Amino acid sequence: MSRAEVERFVKNLAKEGSLLENLKQSATGLAPIVAVGKSHGYDFTLDEVRSRIRVPGRHELMQLDAIVGGKGCSA
């Protein structure tokens, strides 16, 4: 498990429209984001997503948080 995987997942969201659409349809919090990531072969944990959202300058991850409706760090 790696924080780098979270970064790779977020970057690929911009490249792969189907991945983003899948995420939008099923993400109601951070736990579903992890589940979608795992179902597409990414290996990261809920804690890794949480920690990356909290890092200043991680605008991509804040956008990911916005995708789930601003649920913040709820599971």
Secondary structure as the mmCIF struct_conf table of DSSP 4:
data_model
#
loop_
_struct_conf.conf_type_id
_struct_conf.id
_struct_conf.beg_label_comp_id
_struct_conf.beg_label_asym_id
_struct_conf.beg_label_seq_id
_struct_conf.end_label_comp_id
_struct_conf.end_label_asym_id
_struct_conf.end_label_seq_id
HELX_RH_AL_P HELX_RH_AL_P1 ARG A 3 LYS A 15
HELX_RH_AL_P HELX_RH_AL_P2 GLY A 17 SER A 26
BEND BEND1 THR A 28 GLY A 29
HELX_RH_AL_P HELX_RH_AL_P3 LEU A 30 SER A 39
TURN_TY1_P TURN_TY1_P1 HIS A 40 GLY A 41
HELX_RH_AL_P HELX_RH_AL_P4 LEU A 46 ILE A 53
TURN_TY1_P TURN_TY1_P2 ARG A 54 ARG A 54
BEND BEND2 VAL A 55 VAL A 55
TURN_TY1_P TURN_TY1_P3 PRO A 56 GLY A 57
HELX_RH_AL_P HELX_RH_AL_P5 HIS A 59 ILE A 67
TURN_TY1_P TURN_TY1_P4 VAL A 68 GLY A 69
BEND BEND3 GLY A 70 GLY A 70
TURN_TY1_P TURN_TY1_P5 GLY A 72 CYS A 73
#
